[in-house]
Amino acid sequence: MSLLRLPSELLLLVCALLEAESNINALSQVNRQLHFLANPYLYRHNLKKSGGSALLWAARHGNEATARICIHEGFEIDTVDSSGSTALSWAVREGHETIVELLMKTGEIDINLKDSSEGRTPLSLAAETGHEAIVKLLLDTNLADVNSRDFILATPLSYAAESGHEEVVKLLLQAQLVEIDPKDSTGSTPLSWAAENGHDAVVSLLLDTGQVDVNSKDSRGSTPLSRAAENGSDTAVKLLIKAAKVNVNEKDFSGRTPLSRAAENGDENIVQLLLEAEKVDIDAKDSGGLTPLSWASKQGHPSVVKLLLETAQVDIDAQDLMGQTALFHAVVNGHEMVKDVLLGSGETHH
C-alpha cells in the first residue's frame, strides 16, 4: 500500500517513530498532504523534545513564518538557549524588527528579562547594536527599564555612547528617569566612553544635558578629557576643553594629566589644543616626577618637544624623582632628533 493512502492516524504514528526532527522535516516536504499533516507535528515535537529551539532559531535568523507557527503552537516565548538568550534577545541583537514586533504582540513577553551570560536586557542589546527602530519599539511600551545594568554595571546609554549611536542616545536621553551619568564597573560614564572613542556628536549631546560630571574619574583616575587626549580624539578634546568646570590639569592615579598622555603619544594636534587651553600646567609632574616634556623626550617625539619649548614656559631642566631631565631621557633612549631640538633651544641643560 502507498504511504499516502495510510490514514492520518498511522501517518502520525510514522512521524512519532521517526523521532529525529530532520527525518520528520524530510517527510513533511514530500508533498502538500504530508506537509499539512507532519509540519504541525514537527513543531510540537520540537517544543516537547528540544525545548522550543525552533522559535529561538527563527528569531535569530529573522524567519517570520517559522516564528508565527511557533507562537501559534504555544511555544514558551521566554524560553532560553544555552547562552541564556531568549527569542527576543536574538531578534533584537540581529536587528529583526518584524520578529520583535511579533513577539511583543503576544503580550506574554518580559521585555526586561536579562540573558544569563552577561545580564543584558533587550534594550541594552538594541542600544549597543544601534537598532534605532527597535530601541523605539521597546521604549514606546513604557515598560523597558532604561537604567538596567548588566554584570559589568553598564546601562543601555553606556553602550549606545560607547558605540557612537547618536540617534539611539537621543532616544534614551528623552526617556523619563534615565540616568545620564552612571558609572559601570570600571568607573566609566557614557561621556567617558564617547570621549575615548571619538564619538563627537554623542559627546556634544551628553554635555548639552548639563547633567554630566566632566571631571568624573574611572578606575584608573582618568577623566573623559584624559581618555580623549590619550586616544587621539581631537574633536572630543576641543568640546571638553570648552565645557564649564572642566579641569584640564586633572591627574589620574599615576599623576598623569591629559597633556602628559598626549605628549607621551606624540599627538601634536591634541598637545597644541591643550597648550591653548586656559591655565594648563605645562610642567605638571606625575608620580614619577616626569613632566610632559620628559615623556615626549623619552618616547622620541621631536615635534611635540618643539611645541612645548615654543611656549617659552616649559622648564627644560625639570628633574624627575631619579634626578633625570628630558635631555637625559632623549639621550639614553637614542632619540637623536629630540636631543638636537633640546640642545638647539638655547636653554640651560644639566
C-alpha positions as CSV (number, residue, x, y, z in Angstrom):
1,M,0.0,0.0,0.0
2,S,1.2,3.5,-0.8
3,L,2.3,5.6,2.2
4,L,0.0,8.4,1.1
5,R,-3.0,6.0,1.3
6,L,-2.5,5.4,5.0
7,P,-4.9,7.0,7.5
8,S,-3.8,10.2,9.2
9,E,-3.5,8.4,12.5
10,L,-1.0,5.9,11.0
11,L,1.0,8.7,9.3
12,L,1.3,10.5,12.7
13,L,2.5,7.2,14.2
14,V,5.1,7.1,11.5
15,C,6.2,10.6,12.5
16,A,6.5,9.5,16.1
17,L,8.6,6.5,15.1
18,L,11.0,8.7,13.1
19,E,12.0,10.7,16.3
20,A,14.7,12.8,14.7
21,E,13.5,16.2,13.7
22,S,15.5,16.1,10.4
23,N,13.6,13.0,9.4
24,I,10.2,14.4,10.3
25,N,11.1,17.5,8.4
26,A,12.1,15.5,5.3
27,L,8.8,13.6,5.5
28,S,6.8,16.9,5.7
29,Q,8.4,18.0,2.4
30,V,7.3,15.1,0.3
31,N,4.1,16.7,-0.8
32,R,1.4,19.1,0.4
33,Q,-0.6,16.4,2.1
34,L,2.3,15.2,4.2
35,H,3.4,18.8,4.9
36,F,-0.1,19.6,6.2
37,L,0.0,16.6,8.5
38,A,3.6,16.4,9.6
39,N,4.6,20.0,9.9
40,P,2.5,20.8,12.9
41,Y,3.7,17.6,14.5
42,L,7.3,18.7,13.8
43,Y,6.8,21.9,15.8
44,R,5.1,20.1,18.7
45,H,7.9,17.6,18.7
46,N,10.4,20.5,18.8
47,L,8.6,22.1,21.7
48,K,8.5,18.8,23.6
49,K,11.9,17.3,22.8
50,S,14.0,20.4,22.1
51,G,12.7,23.0,24.4
52,G,11.3,25.2,21.7
53,S,14.6,25.7,19.9
54,A,12.7,26.4,16.6
55,L,11.5,29.8,18.0
56,L,15.0,30.7,19.0
57,W,16.3,29.8,15.6
58,A,13.5,31.8,13.8
59,A,14.2,34.9,16.0
60,R,18.0,34.7,15.4
61,H,17.6,34.2,11.6
62,G,14.6,36.5,11.0
63,N,12.3,33.8,9.8
64,E,8.9,35.3,10.4
65,A,6.9,32.4,9.1
66,T,8.5,29.9,11.4
67,A,8.2,32.3,14.3
68,R,4.4,32.7,13.7
69,I,3.9,28.9,13.6
70,C,5.9,28.6,16.9
71,I,3.7,31.2,18.6
72,H,0.5,29.5,17.2
73,E,1.7,26.2,18.5
74,G,2.1,27.6,22.0
75,F,5.9,27.8,22.3
76,E,7.1,29.5,25.5
77,I,8.0,33.0,24.4
78,D,10.7,33.5,27.0
79,T,12.5,30.2,26.6
80,V,16.3,30.4,26.6
81,D,19.1,28.7,24.8
82,S,22.4,27.5,26.1
83,S,23.8,31.1,26.1
84,G,20.9,32.3,28.2
85,S,19.4,34.3,25.3
86,T,15.7,34.5,24.6
87,A,14.0,34.8,21.2
88,L,13.6,38.5,21.9
89,S,17.2,38.9,22.7
90,W,18.2,37.2,19.4
91,A,15.8,39.2,17.3
92,V,17.0,42.4,18.9
93,R,20.7,41.6,18.6
94,E,20.3,40.7,14.9
95,G,18.0,43.7,14.1
96,H,14.9,41.7,13.1
97,E,12.3,44.4,13.8
98,T,9.4,42.4,12.5
99,I,10.2,39.5,14.8
100,V,10.5,41.8,17.7
101,E,7.0,43.2,17.0
102,L,5.6,39.8,16.6
103,L,7.0,38.6,19.9
104,M,5.9,41.7,21.7
105,K,2.3,41.4,20.4
106,T,1.9,38.1,22.2
107,G,1.6,40.0,25.4
108,E,3.5,37.2,27.1
109,I,7.0,38.6,26.9
110,D,9.1,40.0,29.6
111,I,11.0,42.8,27.8
112,N,13.3,43.3,30.8
113,L,14.4,39.7,31.0
114,K,18.2,39.5,31.2
115,D,20.3,36.9,29.5
116,S,22.3,34.7,31.8
117,S,25.6,35.1,30.2
118,E,26.0,38.9,30.5
119,G,22.9,40.1,32.3
120,R,21.8,42.1,29.3
121,T,18.3,43.2,28.6
122,P,16.9,43.5,25.0
123,L,17.1,47.3,25.3
124,S,20.7,47.1,26.3
125,L,21.4,44.9,23.2
126,A,19.5,47.2,20.9
127,A,21.3,50.2,22.2
128,E,24.7,48.7,21.6
129,T,23.9,47.4,18.1
130,G,22.3,50.8,17.1
131,H,19.0,49.4,16.0
132,E,17.1,52.7,16.4
133,A,13.7,51.4,15.4
134,I,13.9,48.5,17.9
135,V,15.0,50.8,20.7
136,K,11.9,53.0,19.9
137,L,9.7,49.9,19.9
138,L,10.9,48.9,23.4
139,L,10.8,52.4,24.8
140,D,7.3,53.0,23.5
141,T,6.0,50.2,25.7
142,N,6.9,52.4,28.7
143,L,7.9,49.1,30.3
144,A,11.5,48.9,29.4
145,D,14.0,49.6,32.2
146,V,16.1,52.4,30.7
147,N,18.6,52.1,33.5
148,S,19.0,48.3,33.6
149,R,22.5,47.2,34.5
150,D,24.3,44.1,33.3
151,F,27.0,42.2,35.1
152,I,29.6,45.0,34.5
153,L,27.0,47.6,35.6
154,A,26.7,49.1,32.1
155,T,23.4,50.7,31.1
156,P,21.8,51.0,27.7
157,L,23.0,54.6,27.5
158,S,26.6,53.4,28.3
159,Y,26.5,51.0,25.4
160,A,25.0,53.5,22.9
161,A,27.5,56.1,23.9
162,E,30.5,53.7,23.7
163,S,29.4,52.6,20.2
164,G,28.6,56.1,19.0
165,H,25.0,55.6,18.1
166,E,23.8,59.2,18.1
167,E,20.2,58.6,17.3
168,V,19.8,55.9,20.0
169,V,21.5,58.2,22.5
170,K,18.9,60.9,21.7
171,L,16.1,58.4,22.2
172,L,17.5,57.3,25.6
173,L,18.1,60.9,26.8
174,Q,14.4,61.6,26.1
175,A,13.3,58.7,28.2
176,Q,11.8,59.5,31.6
177,L,14.1,58.9,34.6
178,V,17.1,57.9,32.5
179,E,20.4,58.2,34.4
180,I,22.7,60.3,32.3
181,D,26.0,59.9,34.1
182,P,26.0,56.3,35.5
183,K,29.3,54.5,36.2
184,D,30.0,51.0,35.2
185,S,32.3,48.6,37.0
186,T,35.4,50.3,35.5
187,G,34.1,53.7,36.8
188,S,33.4,54.8,33.2
189,T,30.5,57.0,32.4
190,P,28.7,57.3,29.0
191,L,30.7,60.5,28.5
192,S,34.0,58.7,29.2
193,W,33.3,56.1,26.6
194,A,32.1,58.6,24.0
195,A,35.2,60.8,24.6
196,E,37.6,57.9,24.4
197,N,36.2,56.6,21.2
198,G,35.9,59.9,19.5
199,H,32.2,60.0,19.1
200,D,31.9,63.7,19.0
201,A,28.2,64.0,18.3
202,V,27.5,61.9,21.4
203,V,29.9,63.9,23.5
204,S,28.0,67.1,22.5
205,L,24.6,65.5,23.3
206,L,25.8,64.5,26.8
207,L,27.5,67.8,27.5
208,D,24.3,69.7,26.4
209,T,22.3,68.0,29.1
210,G,24.2,69.9,31.7
211,Q,23.9,66.8,33.9
212,V,27.3,65.2,33.4
213,D,30.4,65.4,35.6
214,V,33.1,66.4,33.1
215,N,35.8,65.6,35.7
216,S,34.4,62.2,36.6
217,K,37.2,59.6,37.2
218,D,37.3,56.0,36.2
219,S,39.1,53.2,38.0
220,R,42.4,54.5,36.6
221,G,41.6,58.0,37.7
222,S,41.2,59.1,34.1
223,T,38.7,61.8,33.2
224,P,36.8,62.0,29.9
225,L,39.3,64.6,28.8
226,S,42.2,62.4,29.8
227,R,40.7,59.5,27.8
228,A,40.0,61.6,24.8
229,A,43.6,63.0,24.9
230,E,45.2,59.6,25.3
231,N,43.2,58.1,22.5
232,G,43.7,60.8,19.9
233,S,40.1,62.1,19.9
234,D,40.8,65.6,18.7
235,T,37.2,67.0,18.4
236,A,36.2,65.4,21.7
237,V,39.2,67.2,23.3
238,K,38.0,70.5,21.9
239,L,34.5,70.0,23.2
240,L,35.6,69.0,26.6
241,I,38.1,71.9,27.0
242,K,35.2,74.3,26.3
243,A,33.0,72.6,28.9
244,A,32.2,74.5,32.0
245,K,34.1,73.4,35.1
246,V,36.5,71.1,33.2
247,N,39.8,70.8,34.9
248,V,42.4,70.5,32.1
249,N,45.1,69.6,34.7
250,E,43.2,66.8,36.5
251,K,45.6,64.0,37.3
252,D,44.9,60.2,37.1
253,F,46.1,57.8,39.7
254,S,49.5,57.8,38.2
255,G,49.7,61.6,38.4
256,R,49.3,62.0,34.6
257,T,47.5,64.9,33.1
258,P,45.8,65.0,29.7
259,L,48.8,66.9,28.4
260,S,51.2,64.3,29.8
261,R,49.3,61.5,28.0
262,A,49.1,63.3,24.7
263,A,52.8,64.2,24.9
264,E,53.8,60.6,25.5
265,N,51.8,59.5,22.4
266,G,53.3,62.2,20.3
267,D,49.9,63.6,19.3
268,E,50.8,67.1,18.1
269,N,47.2,68.2,17.4
270,I,46.0,67.4,20.9
271,V,49.1,68.8,22.6
272,Q,48.5,72.1,20.7
273,L,44.8,72.1,21.8
274,L,45.8,71.6,25.4
275,L,48.5,74.2,25.3
276,E,45.9,76.7,24.1
277,A,43.7,75.8,27.0
278,E,43.4,78.3,29.8
279,K,45.5,77.6,32.9
280,V,47.1,74.4,31.5
281,D,50.1,73.3,33.7
282,I,52.8,72.7,31.1
283,D,55.2,71.3,33.7
284,A,52.8,69.1,35.7
285,K,54.7,66.2,37.2
286,D,53.4,62.7,37.5
287,S,54.0,60.3,40.4
288,G,57.5,59.5,39.0
289,G,58.3,63.2,38.6
290,L,58.1,63.2,34.8
291,T,56.7,66.3,33.0
292,P,55.0,66.3,29.6
293,L,58.4,67.3,28.1
294,S,60.1,64.4,29.8
295,W,57.5,62.0,28.3
296,A,57.8,63.5,24.8
297,S,61.6,63.3,25.0
298,K,61.6,59.7,26.4
299,Q,59.3,58.5,23.7
300,G,61.1,60.3,20.9
301,H,58.6,62.9,19.6
302,P,60.7,65.8,18.4
303,S,57.6,67.8,17.0
304,V,55.9,67.7,20.4
305,V,59.1,68.6,22.2
306,K,59.4,71.6,19.9
307,L,55.8,72.6,20.6
308,L,56.4,72.5,24.3
309,L,59.6,74.5,24.0
310,E,58.0,77.2,21.8
311,T,55.7,78.1,24.7
312,A,58.8,79.6,26.4
313,Q,57.1,78.5,29.7
314,V,58.5,74.9,30.0
315,D,61.2,74.0,32.5
316,I,63.6,72.2,30.2
317,D,65.8,71.2,33.2
318,A,63.0,69.8,35.3
319,Q,64.1,66.6,37.0
320,D,62.1,63.5,37.8
321,L,62.4,61.5,41.1
322,M,65.6,59.9,39.8
323,G,67.1,63.3,39.0
324,Q,66.8,62.7,35.3
325,T,66.0,65.5,32.8
326,A,64.3,65.5,29.4
327,L,67.7,65.6,27.7
328,F,68.8,62.5,29.7
329,H,65.7,60.6,28.6
330,A,66.3,61.6,25.0
331,V,70.0,60.5,25.0
332,V,69.6,57.3,26.9
333,N,66.8,56.2,24.6
334,G,68.7,57.1,21.5
335,H,66.4,59.8,20.2
336,E,68.9,62.0,18.3
337,M,66.4,64.3,16.8
338,V,64.9,65.1,20.2
339,K,68.4,65.6,21.6
340,D,69.1,68.1,18.8
341,V,65.9,70.0,19.4
342,L,66.6,70.3,23.2
343,L,70.2,71.3,22.7
344,G,69.2,73.8,20.0
345,S,66.7,75.6,22.2
346,G,69.4,77.8,23.8
347,E,68.2,77.0,27.3
348,T,70.3,75.6,30.2
349,H,70.8,71.9,30.3
350,H,72.0,69.5,33.0
